[in-house]
Amino acid sequence: MILKVVFGALLCVLIADFVTGSVHWLEDAYGSEAWPIIGPLVIKPNILHHHEPRHFTRKTWWQSSWDLVCLWGVVLLAAWGLGVLTWHLWLIAALGANANQIHKWAHRTPRENGRLIFLLQRWKIIQTPRHHAGHHTNPKNSRYCVITNLLNPVLDGIDFWARLEALIFHVTGCRRRVDPSVPASFYDNGRLAVPRVR
């Protein structure tokens, strides 16, 4: 019974990491400041984050997590309405709603984070600053999952995001947007022209 709960909790962590990583990828790859409401509230701060990675460390928990809290709140309400609300979904939602906070910790110093967060990072229970730094290395097209260090090596190792972008282009003709924080030398006619960062 205990093993089943532990396995279930670990699976929930990985699901939360993948879902929030997918949202992060979508923001980075296709998000536009021109989108109504989401553009100025979500995409613009995300673009700023690529230019100034530590800028959002000055934000409060609510300022950096409100959008995820709202999104996961809707998911929980829908699950409750459908009668499928379980502890698993509560755990996924709690982690998902705090993904930006965990992300923020990966940009702060051990002194800023305090001993508990430092230990959680050191024991690799939550994502480490060193691991997350790979996302901010040009061309900034890898390591989208920010809760743990576990999924990124797998997803990047199979070129998951690049293959997904290729599928989207094949089906819709829509290309990944140019990241203004990445030097032009990494692009060829608006497309990333370098091997993906591992």
C-alpha positions as CSV (number, residue, x, y, z in Angstrom):
1,M,0.0,0.0,0.0
2,I,2.8,2.5,0.9
3,L,4.7,1.6,-2.2
4,K,1.6,2.3,-4.3
5,V,1.1,5.7,-2.7
6,V,4.8,6.6,-3.2
7,F,4.7,5.5,-6.8
8,G,1.4,7.4,-7.3
9,A,2.9,10.6,-5.8
10,L,6.1,10.3,-8.0
11,L,3.9,9.9,-11.0
12,C,1.9,13.0,-10.0
13,V,5.2,15.0,-9.7
14,L,6.2,13.9,-13.2
15,I,2.8,14.7,-14.6
16,A,2.8,18.2,-13.0
17,D,6.4,18.7,-14.3
18,F,5.4,17.7,-17.9
19,V,2.2,19.7,-18.0
20,T,3.8,22.9,-16.7
21,G,6.8,22.3,-18.9
22,S,4.5,22.0,-21.9
23,V,2.9,25.4,-21.0
24,H,6.4,26.8,-20.6
25,W,7.4,25.5,-24.1
26,L,4.2,26.9,-25.6
27,E,5.0,30.3,-24.2
28,D,8.6,30.2,-25.4
29,A,7.9,28.7,-28.8
30,Y,4.7,30.3,-29.9
31,G,3.6,33.0,-27.4
32,S,3.1,36.5,-28.7
33,E,2.9,39.8,-26.8
34,A,0.2,40.7,-29.2
35,W,-2.2,38.0,-28.0
36,P,-5.2,39.6,-26.2
37,I,-5.0,39.5,-22.4
38,I,-2.4,36.6,-22.2
39,G,0.1,38.5,-24.3
40,P,0.7,41.4,-21.9
41,L,0.0,39.4,-18.7
42,V,1.9,36.2,-19.4
43,I,4.0,36.3,-22.6
44,K,5.6,39.7,-22.1
45,P,7.0,38.8,-18.7
46,N,8.2,35.5,-20.1
47,I,10.1,37.3,-22.9
48,L,11.6,39.7,-20.3
49,H,12.6,36.7,-18.2
50,H,14.8,35.4,-21.1
51,H,16.5,38.9,-21.3
52,E,16.8,39.3,-17.6
53,P,16.5,35.9,-15.9
54,R,16.6,37.2,-12.3
55,H,14.1,40.0,-12.9
56,F,11.1,37.8,-11.7
57,T,12.9,36.8,-8.4
58,R,11.8,40.2,-7.1
59,K,8.1,39.2,-7.5
60,T,6.0,37.9,-4.7
61,W,4.6,34.4,-4.8
62,W,1.2,35.7,-6.0
63,Q,2.7,37.9,-8.7
64,S,4.6,35.0,-10.1
65,S,2.0,32.3,-9.6
66,W,-1.5,33.9,-10.1
67,D,-1.9,32.6,-13.6
68,L,-1.1,29.0,-12.7
69,V,-3.3,29.2,-9.6
70,C,-6.2,30.3,-11.7
71,L,-5.5,27.6,-14.4
72,W,-5.3,24.8,-11.8
73,G,-8.3,26.1,-9.9
74,V,-10.4,25.7,-13.1
75,V,-9.0,22.1,-13.5
76,L,-9.9,21.3,-9.9
77,L,-13.4,22.7,-10.2
78,A,-14.0,20.8,-13.4
79,A,-12.8,17.6,-11.8
80,W,-15.0,18.2,-8.8
81,G,-18.0,18.8,-11.1
82,L,-17.3,15.6,-13.0
83,G,-16.8,13.6,-9.8
84,V,-13.2,12.7,-10.5
85,L,-11.4,14.8,-7.9
86,T,-8.7,12.7,-6.2
87,W,-5.7,13.3,-4.0
88,H,-3.6,12.7,-7.2
89,L,-5.2,15.6,-8.9
90,W,-4.8,17.8,-5.8
91,L,-1.1,17.0,-5.7
92,I,-0.6,17.7,-9.4
93,A,-2.5,21.0,-9.0
94,A,-0.5,22.0,-6.0
95,L,2.8,21.4,-7.7
96,G,1.6,22.9,-11.0
97,A,0.3,26.0,-9.2
98,N,3.8,26.4,-7.6
99,A,5.9,25.7,-10.7
100,N,6.8,29.3,-11.1
101,Q,7.9,29.5,-7.5
102,I,10.1,26.4,-7.9
103,H,11.4,28.0,-11.1
104,K,12.1,31.2,-9.2
105,W,14.1,29.3,-6.6
106,A,16.3,28.0,-9.4
107,H,17.3,31.6,-10.2
108,R,18.0,32.6,-6.6
109,T,21.0,32.1,-4.4
110,P,21.1,29.6,-1.5
111,R,21.1,32.6,0.9
112,E,17.9,34.1,-0.8
113,N,16.2,30.7,-0.7
114,G,17.1,29.7,2.8
115,R,18.3,26.3,4.1
116,L,15.2,24.2,3.4
117,I,15.0,25.1,-0.3
118,F,18.8,24.8,-0.6
119,L,18.6,21.3,0.8
120,L,15.6,20.3,-1.5
121,Q,17.7,21.5,-4.4
122,R,20.9,19.8,-3.2
123,W,19.1,16.5,-2.7
124,K,17.5,17.0,-6.2
125,I,14.0,16.8,-4.9
126,I,13.3,20.0,-6.8
127,Q,15.1,21.4,-9.8
128,T,18.6,22.7,-9.2
129,P,19.9,26.0,-10.5
130,R,22.7,24.3,-12.4
131,H,20.2,22.1,-14.2
132,H,17.8,25.0,-15.0
133,A,20.7,27.1,-16.3
134,G,20.7,24.9,-19.4
135,H,17.4,26.4,-20.4
136,H,18.9,29.9,-20.4
137,T,21.9,28.8,-22.6
138,N,21.4,29.8,-26.2
139,P,19.4,28.9,-28.2
140,K,17.1,28.5,-25.2
141,N,15.1,25.6,-26.7
142,S,15.5,22.9,-24.1
143,R,14.9,22.1,-20.4
144,Y,11.3,23.5,-20.3
145,C,10.2,21.4,-17.3
146,V,11.0,23.4,-14.1
147,I,9.9,21.3,-11.2
148,T,12.5,18.5,-11.2
149,N,15.7,17.5,-13.0
150,L,14.1,14.2,-14.1
151,L,12.1,14.8,-17.3
152,N,14.3,17.2,-19.2
153,P,17.1,14.8,-20.0
154,V,14.5,12.3,-21.4
155,L,12.5,14.8,-23.4
156,D,15.6,16.6,-24.8
157,G,17.3,13.3,-25.4
158,I,14.5,12.2,-27.8
159,D,14.2,15.8,-29.3
160,F,10.6,15.8,-28.1
161,W,10.0,19.6,-28.4
162,A,11.8,19.8,-31.8
163,R,9.7,16.9,-33.1
164,L,6.5,18.5,-31.8
165,E,7.4,21.8,-33.4
166,A,8.1,20.0,-36.7
167,L,4.7,18.3,-36.4
168,I,3.0,21.6,-35.8
169,F,4.7,23.1,-38.8
170,H,3.7,20.1,-41.0
171,V,0.1,20.3,-39.9
172,T,-0.4,24.1,-39.6
173,G,2.5,25.8,-41.3
174,C,3.2,27.7,-38.1
175,R,6.9,28.0,-37.1
176,R,8.4,28.6,-33.7
177,R,8.8,32.3,-33.0
178,V,12.2,34.0,-33.0
179,D,13.3,34.5,-29.5
180,P,14.6,38.1,-29.3
181,S,17.0,37.2,-26.5
182,V,18.8,34.7,-28.7
183,P,21.5,36.2,-31.0
184,A,20.7,36.2,-34.7
185,S,23.7,34.0,-35.4
186,F,21.6,31.0,-34.0
187,Y,19.0,31.5,-36.7
188,D,18.8,30.8,-40.5
189,N,15.8,32.5,-42.2
190,G,13.9,32.7,-38.9
191,R,14.6,29.0,-37.9
192,L,17.0,27.8,-35.3
193,A,20.0,26.6,-37.2
194,V,22.1,24.9,-34.5
195,P,21.9,21.5,-32.8
196,R,19.7,21.5,-29.8
197,V,21.3,22.0,-26.4
198,R,21.5,18.8,-24.3
